[in-house]
Amino acid sequence: MTTELPALSSRHHAGRIARLAWPLLIGQLAIIANGVIDTAMVSRFSALDLGALALGVSIYVSVFVGLSGVLQALQPTIGQLYGAGRVGEIGHEVKQGMWLAVLLSIVGSLILMFSPLFLAVAKASPELVEKATLYLRIEALALPATLFFRVYSSLNTALAKPKMVMALQLGGLLLKLPLNALLIFGGLGLPAFGGPGCAIATTVIAWLMMIAAWLLVARLPLYRPLKLFGSGFVAPSWKSQRTLLRLGIPIGMSYFIEVTAFTLMAVFIARLGAVPVAGHQITANVGTVLYMLPLSIASATSTLVAQAIGGGNMLEAKKIGRAGIRLAVSLSVVIGVIVWFLREHIIRAYTPDPVIVGAALPLFLYIAFYQLFDSMQVTTAFVLRAYKVAVVPTVIYAVTLWGVGLGGGYLLGLDPLGMAPPALRGPSGFWLANSLSLGMVAVGLLAYLRVIQARAQRGELSV
């Protein structure tokens, strides 16, 4: 009897996580589908535009994910308040999150407007840089809307009510295909913008989603106890801002490190020409889609762990965290195997160009290989954030992903020392180093999570 109780408890928590994770997964897939649509449609416009898209996306994603990661501090904060029954304090935190989003929007938009400074690192052709610059300057207009929507998303996820977020994300996806077709290829009197056309579509959709989200908050009875509207003007509270930033900056840095270690691969691979970077872009796009499954499970797990911590139940929090990590790892391994066997069909769904297919095909070995480590590290990182722990994980990310992943990839892929095996020169070297670094992150974060959970159960951790 006693040996069966932990298994039953684990299944129970896995079921709770799955019920919360599936709308998160669908919503995230809807967002990623926008990138898939961009890649597939632009690849049919020209290889030059696809290469420019890869460069532009690598920088935009790095900026957006880093800044939205700072806002990620809202999720465990609201989750713990909700778990503790302190609903009246949630509205204040959300309003402070909106002020923080304003500040981050200004910073991020300035970075994107001055993108040529960063694109110079790629040493790409002037044509690639020109198109990528235009793409990024258009995306700068979308950034405020996406960050304000991130606050809305964090609120709903922390309350374990993500279905409305999912509905809005699906609505945005429905608009993406016709807007892309019109703006990339031209029509109705508009010229063909090529790659930058998908940035215009993204900007329009981002603002429509953000406006719809906050209209729902203003109108629906669900949000009335939070007193977000009708309670008067609330100025920025420097105490609240410091608290959010103390947790949010390390989270944002870890997001930034994780994404740049991945996306800067495109910047370096661009030195090898348009075909290698196009093959990398397709592979990276598939990897991003697969990442949404463990990311959704990680976010759901983090919400339930934060609520348990807020309610003072540290043992329950530990069990939920363990169940979430196991669920993410198990499903990701299965999907990795399936992708390996279907790799050629997947690539040809992106592009009919046999040269680009040949460039992408060898990279899918790494897509299948790193699923285990990637799912483990992201779920563990989110569980740590539920405990409001982010500094040490950020250090682990920096040392491994930048040092081993990006640094090792540079040495293998570009072979500046002339010592890399021929099979690992080019994109394969970058992907191998990245995969190994993710394994190191997973091991390091798991070890640290055990330390944090033990401290929490002894009452030594301030949350």
Disulfide bonds with the S-S distance in Angstrom:
none
